[in-house]
C-alpha cells in the first residue's frame, strides 16, 4: 500500500496547530493564573503535552517536508522542559525499526526488561516496576521512572564521549531556558510550571502505555486505539499507532481517513491488537498491569 506525498508542500494544518499551541500556552501562563492557578496548571499540562505531540510530528519531517531545520525551529521552545528534542528525535527514529520493537536493549522506548536483569532486582524494585505496568502507576510514577532511566543512560553516554548526546543536551539549554525565562516573568510560579510539565508527561504516558506488546511477529507488536475524542486530538491521532508505524511520513490529520479506508488491513496486520477507546484502556488496566515487566519472549 502506497501513500503519496509531496517533498515540497507546506502542511498548513500543522502550522495552524503550532500557532494555537503557543497562543494557548501564553494564555495559560500569563492570564489564567490570576483567575485560578490550578486551572492554569491543568491547561498548561494539556498544551505542553500537545506541544510534545507536535514535536513528534516534527521528528517525522512535518510540516515542512525536506526542511528539517525549519521543522525543528517550529518547536524550539521546549515546553515540557525535561527531554532534549535532539535526544527524542534520535531515540524515537531508532524505535521505528519494527524488527527491534519491545527489545529491552535495542528498542529505546521499550518498558520491558531482560528476564535475567529482572531476576536480580530486589523485591521493592520489582513491586515498583510492576505497579508502573498499571495505568495508574504509569500516570503517577511513569514520568519519574522514565526520566531517571533516560537521564542516567545519557550521563553515562556523555562520560563515554558520545558527542551526539552531549550536543543534544547543549542545545537543550537555550530551548528550555527561553521557556523558564518566560515563566519567570509571568504570574505563574516556577514550581507550578514544573508540576504542570510533569503532568504533561503523565498525559503522554496514556498513549505510550500499551502502544507495543511482546509478540513473535514484528507486525503484531503495535496497537490500535480507535478513539476519536479529546485524547486522540491530544496525541495527534497517534493512537492509530499501526498506521503511523507503517506510514511515518503521513501527517497527523491524514491518519484517521487512511485508517478508515483500510481498517481490515491494519487489524489483520497487527493480529487484532485493537482497543475501542481510551475508556476501554482505563477500564482494563487502570489497576491491572498490562503484561509482565520481564520480556516474555526474550531472548529470542
Phi, psi and omega in degrees: 000125182251142176240118185276140177215176180243140180273357185237340187288153176266133181268092187297323177301326179288323175296318178297320177300315180299317178299319179296317181301311183290326178293316180291322177300314179298319177300316183293322185274326188261320188261313189294329180303330179290335180271312179196119181295323182291321176295319178300320180293319180295314179297320179298317180299315182292317183287329175291322175296321177295324175297323176295320176296322175296320177297325175298319175300317180299317179303328181265018170093019179250155001263007180244084182305131178085357180231071188295328178299323179286322175302312184290330175296329181297329182245029183305313177294124182271091189295329181274346170078325199271333187238124178297140179302319181298325179285320176299316180302309186292316182289322182291319179293326175294323178298335183283005169279099187300336181295337182253004183307132179076354179300127185294344178252315189274333180269111183295344182253012181286141174258003178274156175243154169300128180306329179292322177293316179302318182296334181268359181280146174293161185302321183294325178290322177297317180294320179297313182288329176292319175297325178294344176268008164262158181293322177300313179298320181294326179288319187275311186256340186306312179300318181294318181295314182294321178294321179297311182295316182296311183292321178299317179294321180291322177297320177296320179295320179295316177298330179277001175093018180285106185292323182297318179293317180298317181292325178298318178289326177300314179287339180292332182301306177292330180295318176280328183297321180294327178288314180298323178296317179297319179293323182298329181261006180261171177288347182280127177295150181299320180300322180293322179291322178295320177296318179296323178296319176296320177298323177298318178295323178296318178301318180293335178293337175299317180291313187281350188307312183231027179303328184224146178229158174291130181203145179300321180266136177301324182290344181264010186263353189241134190272164168233128171243112188276050181270141179233018183263201183301324181292325176299320176291317180303324180266007180051048174063015177286357171296335173276065198289328176299317180299317180296319182292326179283324184234068185293344180270355179281129181293160187304321186284349179263351184294316183299316181293324177296319179294314181299323183288339186224032186304313183301322180296313184291321180293321176295320183296318183265013174069025178080021177281076191230139173238142184290326183196173174288339172299319177294321179298315179297317182297321182282321196232012180300318179242359182244127184294148185280329179191173180288156177288314176292134183300119186290346182244015185255139356280146179282000000 
